[in-house]
Amino acid sequence: MSSHGDPIPMTSTPGGPLTGEAHVPGDKSISHRALILGALSVGETKVTGLLEGQDVLDTGKAMRAFGADVQNNGGGNWSVHGVGVGGFGEPDQVIDCGNSGTGVRLIMGAMATSPITATFTGDASLNSRPMGRITDPLALFGTQAYGRKGGRLPMTLIGSRDPVPAHYTSPVPSAQVKSAVLLAGLNAPGETVLIEKEATRDHSERMLAGFGAQIATEVTNEGRVITLKGQPELKPQTITVPRDPSSAAFPVCAALITEGSDVLVPNIGLNPTRAGLFTTLREMGADLVYENEREEGGEPVADLRARFSPEMKGIDVPPERAASMIDEYPILSVVASFAEGKTYMAGVKELRVKESDRIDAMAVGLRANGVTVDETEDSWTVYGLGPNGVKGGGTCATHLDHRIAMSFLCLGMAAQSPVKIDDGGAIATSFPIFEGLMGGLGAQITRDPT
């Protein structure tokens, strides 16, 4: 069943080339953080280009529940009148974060050091995901958490009345863990220190600095040491959200594997902690060019031009690159299916605990469409069949996971036979215009009768 209603089965049918411009939505990671930090500021934060997918809308509702005034002014323009650091009020209702692991984990961090209690829940997919990786470090501040077996939602957090700063070394490369700790540290006196052994996306650090927090990063033998001084008065900002590289991945990759395609994807954020997929595709031999490179709002941005690339070869993707492209491995595995030779992806056990077990979901679906896949707990290998080599014809389970759904629909655009998915409803959580955008480029995606 879809995360927000009845299942929406879909079919992607191979057709002509994909051509034109693909204006993908705003960056999801930055959109979440803009709403949360706006709510923790004093005054009005203005946001342009906000992603209006369900995940971000749920975060906006949560900020209202904690007392911020969040307004949709139309056309992707939003305003947030914040309550200041430590100003969250206790919500009257359970906070429903839908499908969003990023939303719930960042919001938990933002409230963890305020003397309030809140209960969090989500859809079936989110409620199956472990929250211990967040609640364990939050306990260092004095926060208490009570959830279901295995540290799962629904879960009640009791914020610390007398928070203390934390010193935490993250055992996993996770921007969600890092961000939750930093957001909790905002309302703790003194300095909160987080050490990450592998660099993860740094939107939180950039945006915290932009809002006026005193935050510093030092690269040491231990890893990246991030130090945040607590109890600042955050200043409201005007934020232009760049377009989401994780969403851009789908029209880019579909163009690379679909014969005759030439697609331009404008205004894509190319933060180096997020651009691992594009680096990998170029190493495989993809005809992927950065045009009009520039900087907007402290983030590097460019227009991406992707053309059909029949000469792509399988490669070994460096495991240290995983953190910069963790959400893009599903669609990379689709591209790898159309490359020559094997593509080996290691250091990706984080994929086991995303919206679904993404390694298993992609492996099963690719096999159903004639692709050979090997997998271990922390790696997988896709044996490419070359351009036009994937048979297709399979039906794939999406497990309420938007990226699995979109990846298999892209597979169907270049396979020999149509590819079906059991439910595309979750796509709305991150890319609500996906069907229309891809259809405008020439893709043939239909909704099937239930």
Salt bridges, closest charged atoms under 4 A:
GLU21 OE1 - HIS23 NE2 2.95
ASP27 OD2 - ARG274 NH1 2.88
GLU44 OE2 - HIS81 NE2 3.83
ASP55 OD2 - LYS28 NZ 3.34
GLU196 OE2 - LYS178 NZ 3.34
GLU196 OE2 - ARG224 NH1 2.25
ASP202 OD1 - ARG206 NE 3.08
GLU205 OE2 - LYS178 NZ 2.85
GLU205 OE2 - ARG224 NH1 3.49
ASP244 OD1 - ARG274 NH2 3.18
ASP262 OD1 - ARG305 NH1 2.98
ASP262 OD2 - ARG307 NE 3.56
GLU283 OE2 - ARG321 NH2 2.84
ASP287 OD1 - ARG307 NH1 3.60
GLU291 OE2 - ARG305 NE 2.99
GLU296 OE2 - ARG294 NE 3.17
GLU299 OE2 - HIS203 ND1 3.16
ASP303 OD1 - ARG294 NH2 3.39
ASP327 OD2 - ARG201 NH2 3.53
ASP327 OD1 - LYS354 NZ 3.34
ASP327 OD1 - ARG358 NH1 3.10
ASP327 OD2 - ARG403 NH2 3.90
GLU350 OE2 - ARG133 NH1 2.77
GLU355 OE1 - ARG129 NH1 3.70
GLU355 OE1 - ARG358 NH2 2.88
GLU355 OE2 - HIS402 NE2 3.15
ASP357 OD2 - ARG352 NH1 3.06
GLU375 OE1 - ARG352 NH2 3.06
GLU375 OE2 - ARG367 NH2 3.67
ASP401 OD2 - ARG358 NE 2.84
GLU435 OE2 - ARG447 NH2 2.61
ASP448 OD2 - LYS420 NZ 3.97
